[in-house]
Structures are given as C-alpha cells and as structure tokens.
C-alpha cells in the first residue's frame, strides 16, 4: 500500500521474534512441569512412553535436518529448525528418562532431564532472540560489517569520505543501505554504478540509496 513503502518484509522479522518468544514460553512451561514433577514424583508408564517418545524423536529430528542447511540464511528457517530440534530434544529426554525409570524406578530423573533440556533449548534460542530483536531495531544484519562496508566505499577511486552510512534489514533475508559519498571525480554516474555494484556484488545488498557529494552541503548538518 501507499503507507508501506518497504512492503511487508518486516513481517518476517516480527515472525522470527515471535518464534523466539514462543520457544522461551515453551521452555517456561517445560521448566514449570519439571519442577512440579520433582516436588511430587508420580509413577510413569515407562514402556509406552519410550516407544511413543522414540517415534517422536526420529520424526522431529528428520524434519529438523531438512531446515539445517538454510538455517543461517533466514531467521525464520532457524526458528523452525530450533522448534524441531527442541521437540526432538524433549522426545530424546523422555526416552532417556523412561529407560532409567524402567531399570531403576528412579522417577526424579524425569524432572531432571527436563530441566537440562530447557537449558539446552534456551542457549539455542538466545541467538535467535538477539538477532530478531536487532533486526527489529534496524541494526545491521549478521554477516554485514558496517566498518568493512565503509572501508570498501572509501577504497573506491576518487572517494574522500563516507558518512551517514546506515545498513539495516528489510526482512530476515534482504538488507538495505544508505550513505553519503564525498568524491572528487567528474564521472559521478560511473562512481554511483561502481558503488552500487560493490554493495551488491561483495556484500549482497541490492537495495542501496547513495548520495554523491563534491563538498559540504548547506542542508546537511552531519556532512
């Protein structure tokens, strides 16, 4: 629409943030149940649990492996991967607890294993939460070093300064860049093409807005 000039790319960032919060909520629910079981141990039908949880483990692990390859390219794929791995971890924990209970009768292991699983899931979820919050705050996406981008622009022939450089995520997969480039070249169009090609080819940033300057502009207080 006319108001959403960037489209709906940020919706993917909100979805990633929602994924992280959902995982944290799930961890809270598991931890709450684990503490309750530690306080009030209950008899467990270990044989049935081992079979059902074992089937769940292989299904969730297989699904997670489908997302593993692309998890570093898209936060939402990473969120789906973490969801599946979390489910697989819970199922594996249930199998382990069921085996221990079957052979020893020690029902407290159920709650202990659950708390260990919560800790493992939270470690994996923290990175997803941090990255999604950073993108929501228009920070530079992971893998894009703003200092390196600035240095690359400064290394272009005739460029004397780069300021007002901003890099942010349009979505969980696409980034945008704006910058003011001060230069001493007569061929401004050629420089613009070189700078855009550099951003696209070296840093995979296709959405660039570059302002070329040959001196200090009166309406640019930060120039």
N, C-alpha and C positions, 0 to 999 in steps of 0.2 A: 504494500500500500504506500501512499504518499508520505506517511509518517515514518515508516520503517525502511529508511533508505539503504540500510545494510541487509535487508531481508530478514530471514529467521535463523541465521547462523548461530546467534547467541542461545537459541533454544537448546542446541546440542550441549552448550556449556552448562546450562541450567539442569539438563538431564544428567550430565556427569556429576554435578553437585548433588542432585537428588539420589543418584546411585550410591555415592559415598555416605550420605546421611542414612540411607536405608540399611546399608551394611552395618553402620555403627549402631543403629536401632536394633538390628538383629543380634548383634553382639551383646547388647544390653539385656535383651530378652533371654539369650542363652545363659549369660552370667547369672541372671536372677534365678533361673530354674536350677542352675548348677548349685548355687548357694543353698537353695531350698532343699535340694536332694542331699547335700552334705549335712544339713541340720536335721533332716528327717529321712534317713535312708529307707527305701522301700524295696520289697522283693521285685526282681526283674526276670521276665521270661527270656533268659539269655539266648536260648536256641533260636527262637523265632526272630529275635532282634538281630542276631548275627546274620541270618540269611537275608532278611529284608534290607538291612543297612549295607551288606556286601553288594547286593544288586544295585542299590542307590549309588554306592561309591564308584562302581565301574561306569555307570551311565553318566554321572556328573563329571568324572574325570575325562571320559571320552568327549563330552561336549566342551569342556574347558580347553582341551587340546586343539579344538577347531578354532578357538579365538586366540590361541597363544601367539601365532605368527604375527598378527596385526595389532597386538595389544599396545605396542609402543607408538603406533601411528595415530591412534584415536582414543581419547579418554573414555568414550562410551564402550568401545570394544574392551578396553582394560577393565571397565566396571563389570561388563558381562563376564569376562574371564574370572575376575575376583569372586563374583557371585557363584559361578560354577565350582571354582576351587574351594570356596568356603563350604558349599554344600558337600563336596567330596571329602573335605577335611572332617566335617561333622559326621558323615557316614563312616569314615575310617575310624574316627574316635569311638563311635558307638560299637563298631566291630571289635576294637581292642578291648573296650570296657566289657563287652559281652563275653569275650573269651576269658578274660581274667575272672569275671564273676562265675562263669561256668566251671572253672577249675579250682577256684579258691573260695568262692562265696563272698568275696570282699566287695560289697555293694558301693562303698565310698568311692571306688575308682571311677564310677560313672561321673560324679560331680567334678573330680579332679581333672579327668581328661577333658571335660567340657571347658573348664577354665583355661587349660592350656590351649585349646582350640581358639578360644576367644582372643587370647594374647596374640596368636599367630595371625588371625584374620585382621586384628587391629593394626598390626605392623604393616600388612599389605595395603590396608585401606587408607592409612595416614598419607601415603604418597598421592593417592587418587584425590583425597580431600584437599590436600595442599595445592595440587596442580589445578583443580577445578576452581578453587577459591581465587587463585592467582589470575586465571583467565577471566573470571567474573569481574575482577578488579582491573582488567585491561593491562595486566603485566605481560611482558614478553613471553611467548610460549617456550617450553623446554626445548633445548636444542638450538635456540637462536640467541647468540651472544651479542648484545647491543654494542659493546665495545668493539667487537670484531667487525660488525657491520659499519660502524663509524670509521674504523681504520681502513676498511676496504674502499669506502667512498673517498676518503682523504687521499688514497693512493692513486685515484684516477688522475690522468694528466690535466694540469691546469686548475685543479681544485685546491683552494687555500683554506677553507674552513667548512665545517658541517655543524649546524646547530638545530635546535628544535626537532631532534630526532626522536620519533615515537614508533614503537613496534608493539603490536597487540594482536590478540587472537580474534578473528572474525567468527570463528567456530572452533570446534575441537580439532579440525584438520587444516584450516586455512588461516593465514596471517596477513596483516596489513601493515604498511609503513608510510610514514610521512616525514619529510625532512626539508630543511633549507640548505642548499648547497651554494657556497660562495666560490666563484671561479673567475679566471682571467682568460677566457677563451672566446674567440669570435664566433665559434660554431656551437651555439647553445643547444640547438636541436640534436646535434651529434652527441654532445655530452649527456643530454637527457636520455637518449637511446642507450648509451653506454651504462649509465647508472641504473636504468630500468632492467637492462639485460643482466647486469651484475646481481641485482636483487633477486631476479627470477632464476638465473642460472646457478648461482653459488649458494643462495640462501632459500630458494624455493618460495619466494614472496612475490606473488603475481599482482597483488593489489597495492600499487605504490602511488603516492601523490608527492611529487617533488617540486619545490620552488627554487628556481635558479636565480642567484643574485650576483651582481658585479660590484656591489658596495653596500653600505648601510642604508636600510630603508627607513624613512621617517616614521612610518606607521608600524614598525616592528621593534618594540622596546627591548626585546631579548637578542636582537641581532648584534 
